[in-house]
Amino acid sequence: MLFPCSLKIIDNKMLCGKFKKLIRAKRPFIIFILMFFLIAFVEANAASSSGSKLTNIPVVFSTSEMGVGFGLATVYTYKPYFQADQGQFNSVAGTAFMTTKGQSAVFIQTENYYNLDYKYKVELRHLNFPVNFYGIGDDTRFIDRESVTWNWTAVAPVILKKINEHNYLGVAFDLGVYQIKDFKDDHTQRLLKFKDQPGFKAADYFGAGLGYEHDSRDKPFYPTSGTFINAKLLFYTADFYKQMLDFRHFKQLYSEKEWILATRFTIDSMQNKVPLWLLPEVDLRGIETTRFIDKSVANFEEELRFPIAKSWKGNIFVGAGNVAQDVFSFRADKTKLTAGVGMRYVLEEEQRVHFIFDFAFHNVTDDDKNIYFYFQVLERF
């Protein structure tokens, strides 16, 4: 990092100072980029050359909150040389981007099988990102929106032992640290009402517990049949605990063509002294991620997927979700409803890796955005 400022032709202390500040500010981002390439390098050395696939997609977008963003989405699938003729494909998927307003995000997810008896997964995330806070509960108002910057780094490893053909049981961990920045007394008056909430401005956490998976899908990225269940029970050192269930089911409607009915149901509940910015949220296409948060959340999505042309597929989806203080307090009249359509472009046929375009609508009457757009690599579920 000293090289640019050690050149004699650069005699501008201000320029060097800005360069060093940029490196310090982006240090977590740079660390995660290096980690991603390290993981990819290690995995590539273990992969069989005949079975590996690497797909890269440039990412470019523009929003009023973030300016222009640019980055890369990549998916790498392979089979290790010692199990090249059997078992599931291993995968490393990641997305990284930066914006002209100094924000950054990195998401890396690995899924690996060892000797067909063990599965280990790691999720790494770093966000330096603007988030909107509306309050807590199922009836927050859009006019109460207040914006801050969320700097969050987290790692979530899972190690699972195969019990039988489709079931795995093991241990799960969740650790991270976050800090909320850009508080402005004249713009965050409503947010300051929650200053007594645990983790109001910063928190670090560590959780450990049990993890369970059932996976009978025919393909991990774009299944045509089967069921996937992911459940965790985690206890945290900061005196709170988390229970979560993610259920997905896929059914092929016609044998000759890939008309698929996909269902997803999730429930997430956190109790006791939960840090404010870790509260679960309604997670549906068509609703802003942080719009509705509370200690418990339930989400449901139904999606019809169908072929259009050789490299193009389409989908129609509906969703419903809500938040509450606990899993027994959901109010049916406050349910958030969404619907939408989308298209998929086939990037890699064998593993069914797609580039995704989704357009979603909602029934939240006071939201100033009627349509939400989503662009990503890999399916939502």
N, C-alpha and C positions, 0 to 999 in steps of 0.2 A: 504493500500500500504506500510505501515511501517513494516508489519509483517516479510517479508523475511530478512530485514536488522536488525531486532531487536533480532534475534536468536543469542545466544552466540557462537554457533558452526560456525557461519559465521563471520569471522573476516577479511574480505577482502574489504577494502574501495573502491577499483577499481570496484569490482563486484557489490557492492551496487550502486555505482555511475552510472554504465552502466545500471543497472536495472531501476533506477529512470529516466534516460534519455530516455530509451525505453518507459516507461509509458507516459512521457511527449510527446514524438514524436507520439505515437499512441493514444493520448487522444481523438481526434475526432473519430477515428475508434472505440475505446472502447465505447464512448458515443453512437454511432449509433448502436452498437451491443446491448447495454443495452436498447435503445429505441425500437429496434426490439422485444426483448423478452418481454418488457413491453406491447407493442401493442398486441403481440400474447397472453399474459396472460389475458389482458382485454377482447380481442375478444373471447378467449376460455371460459371465465366465462359467456359471453352472449350467447354462442352457444348452440344449442340443441345437446345432445350427439348422437342422431340418425343420424343427417345430416352432421356432421363435418367430414372432411377428411384432413389428414396431410401427405404430401409427401416430403421426404428429399433425396437429392442426393449429395454425396461428389463430390467436384470439384478438379481435379489435372491437371496441364498443365505445359508446359515448353517452353519458348521462349528465344532468345538471349538477348532481352532487359530487361527481367524481371527475368530470372533464372527460378527456380521451384516455382510454385504457388500452394496453397492448400486452400480449403475453403468449403463452403456449399451453396447449392441452395435449397430453400424450398418453397412450396406452401401450404397454408392452406385455405380451403373453408368451409363455414358453413352457416347455417341460424339461426338468433337469435331466442330465445325461443318465443318471442312475435309475430313472423311472420313465424313460422316453416312450416305452411301449405300453404304459398303463397309467391309469389315474387321471385326475383332472389337470387342466392347464393351470399353472401359476400365473399371477398377474401383478403388475405394478402400474397404477394409474395416477396421473398427477395433473394439476392445473396451477399455473403461476402467472400473475399479471401485476403490473404497476400502472399508475395513472399519472397524468400531468399535474394533478394536485397533491402528489406525494403519498398517495395511499397504495397499499400493496396487500396481496393475499397469496397464500400457497396452500394447496391441498394435495396430500399424497396418501394413497391407500395401497397397501400390499396385501395379497392373499396367497399363501403358500402352503403346499402339502409336503409332508415328509414321510417317505416310506408308506404312504397310504394310511398310516395310523394316526398321524398328527396333522392338525391344521393350525397355522399361526397367522394372525392378521395384525397389522399396525396401521393406525390412522394418525397422520401428523398434520397439524394445522397452524398456520400463522396468519393473523389478520391485523392490519393497521387500517382501520376502516370506519367510515361514518355510519352511525346507527341512529335511528329515530326511536325515541322513548315516548309512549303514549299513556303510560300508567299500567296498573295491574288489574286484571279482571276481564270479563266478557263483554263489557259495555263501554270501553274506552272511546274517546272522541277524537276525530281527526284534528280538530282545531287545537287540541292540547299537545300536539307534536312538538318535541324539543330534540335537538340534534347534538350529539357528542361524538367523539372519536373513541373507538374501542380497540385497544391494543391487546391482543390475545394470542398466546402460544400454548398449544396443548398436544399431548401424545396419549393415545389410547391403544395399548397392546392387548391382545387376546391369545391365549394358548389353549387349544382344545384337543382332547383325546377321543378318538373314534370309539363309539360304543357298539354300533352295528352299522348296517349299510348306509343309513341316512342320518344318523344321530351322533352328535358330538357334545361332550361335556368337559368343562375346564375352568380356568381362572381368567378373570378380566381385570384390567387396571385402567385408571383414568387420572391423569395428572396434568396440571396446567397452571398458568398464571395470567392474570389480566390486569389492565389499568385503564381507567376512563380518563380521557383528557378533553381539553377544550370546554371546560365548564365556564359559563358566562352568567354572572348574577342577573343581568338584565334579560337573559333569554332562557334561563333554566329555573325559573321560580317554581314551577310545578314539580320538576324533578327533585328540587331541594326538599320537598315535603317527604321524600323517601330516604333522607340522609341517615336515619336510624336503622335502615334495612342492612343486614349483613352484606359485606362486599360492595358497599355503595360506590366507592371510588377505586378500590383495588382489592384483589384477593389472590391467594394461591391455595391450591387444593390438591389432595391426593386421596384416591379411592381405590378400593380393592374388593373383590367379591367373586361371585359365581357367574359363569357364562354358559349358555346352552344354544345349540344350533341344530335345526333339522333342515336338510337340503336334499330334495328329490327332483330339483329342476334338471332339465336336459341340457341347458346352457346357462352360464351365470349372467351374461350381459343382456340377452334378449330371449328369454325362455319361451317355449311354446307349450310346455306342460310342466306339472310338478308344483311343489309347495316349498316355501322357504320360511322358517321361523327363527327369529333371533330374540333371545331373552337374557336379561342381565339383572342381577341384584347386587348393588354396590354400596359399601359403607365408607364414609369419608371421615378423615381426621378432623375436619372442621364441624363436626356434630350435625351432619345431615346424611340422608341416605336416598338412594334412587332405585326405582323399579321401572323397567321398560320392557315392552313387548312389541315386536315388529313381525306381523304376519302377512305373507304374500302368497297368492295362489294364481296359477296360470292354466288355462284350458284352451286347447285348440278346437275351434268350432267346426272346421271343415278339414278333412284329412288331406285333400289335394292342394289346398292353398293355406297360407299362414294367416287365417283369421283367428285372432287370439283374444280371449277375454281375460284381462288381468285385474286382480283385486288386491288392494293394500289396506291394512288396518293397523294403526299404531296407537299405543297408549303409553304415556310417560308420566310418572308421578315422583315428585321429590318432596320430602317432608323434613321438618325441624328447621334449623337455621340455614336455609338455602341462600347462597349469595345472589344478590339481585340480578346480575347479568348472566346467571346460569339457569334462570327459570325457563322451563320449556315453553314453546310457543306453538300456535296453530301453524302447521306446516303443509300448506296447500298452494298449488299453482293458482294465482289469482288474488292472493292476499299477501301483503307485505310481511316479511318474516317476523318482525318484532311488534306487529300491530296488536296482537292479543297474546299476553303472557300470564302465567299463574303457576301454581305449584303442580297442577295436573292438567294434562291435555290429551285429547283423543282426536285422531284424524282418520278419515275413510276416503278412499278413492277407487273408482271403477273406471276401467279404460278398455275400449275396443280398438285393437290394432289390426290393420289390414294392408294388403299389398296394393300399390298403385301402378308402378312400372318396374322395369328391371332393377334399378338402383334406388327406387323411391318407395317409401311406405307412408301410411297415414295413420292418424289416431283421433279418437273422440273420447273425451273424459269428463267425468263429473266428480265432485268432492264435497265432503262435509266435515266440519271440525268445530271444536270449542275448547275453552279452558274453564277451570274451576279450582277451588281451594283443595279439594280432594276428589277421588274417583266416584264418590257417592253424591256429588253436588252439582253435576252438569244440568243445565237448564235447556230443555228442548227448544223453547221459544227464542233462545239466543244462539242457535246453531248457525254457523257461517257456511254458506253454500257457494260453490264455484262450478264452472263448466268451461270447456275449451276444446280447441282443435289443434292439430299439429302435423308436422311432416318429419320424416327421417330420411337421411341420405346414407346409403351403405358405404362405409369406409373400408371395412374388412369383412368379407363374407363368411369365412369359416367360423370365427368367433362372434359374428354378428355385432360388430362395433359400428355404431351409427353416430352421425352428427345430427343434432336434434333442434327443431324449431317448434316452439309451443306458444300459443296465444290463449290467455285465460281471462275469464270474466268472474264477477262476484256479486253478492247481494248486499254488500256493506254500503249503506246509502250515503254515508257522509265522507267517503273516500273520493278525493279529487281525480284519481286515476281509474278510468273505467276498464282499461285493458292492460294486462301485464304481459311482457314478452320474455321468453326464456330461450337461450342458446347454450348448448353444452354438448359434451361428448359423453356417451353412455346414457342408458335409460334412467329415469327417476327411480324406478323400481322394476 
